[in-house]
Amino acid sequence: MSQSLTVAVIGAGPLGRRLAFAAARAGFQVVLEDVMPANLRHAEESLREQLSAHTMPLVRFVNSVEDAVREADLVFDCVPDELESKLEIFCLLDRMAPPRTILATPTTHLSIADLASCTYRPDRCISIAVNANKMEGEAGGAIPIRVTSQTSAETQATVAAFWERLGYEPQVEADQAEKLLL
């Protein structure tokens, strides 16, 4: 995987901040977005305290989804884990991000097959069973990556390599909704 991969993180809450921190520390270019200026300021203050002078320049802070995804190769939406929020952000990301961009969503219970079906890029959609608590502290352990029958091998490989570089062990598994259909 390329060192020059640009990762956009939508939402600067606890999970978004931890993901941005881990990605920057691993050497990725990171764009962190939040519509709430206070959340973005808090995230910037927090990351300035945690990141070294060498890694802090890897992070940019923006207040629009369009600015965040413009050059992104991989986007994580860290919006609330509820269907309406995820559908809204997936539709928005699908319209604004370049066609090459992978849309990744942290979720513990939503189907990536359902979310991917609302996009023009179901082959570039993937979910990760991760939350802020999983990313607290040091990296390590398994990270379940959920795929559909349409998820491309390239998407799976890129997302798995991203998590490996962060120090986790990606475990690829089929989306639960698709398992029920088989």
Buried (B, 14 or more C-beta within 10 A) or exposed (E): BEEEBBBBBBBBBBBBBBBBBBBBBBEBBBBBBBEEEEBBEBBBEBBEEBBEEEBBEBBBBBBEBEBBBBEBBBBBBBBEBEBEBBBBBBEBBBEBBEEEBBBBBBBEEBBBBBBBBBBEBBBBBBBBBBBBEBBEEEBEEEBEBBBBEBBBEEBBEBBBBBBBBBBBEBBBEBBEBBEEEE
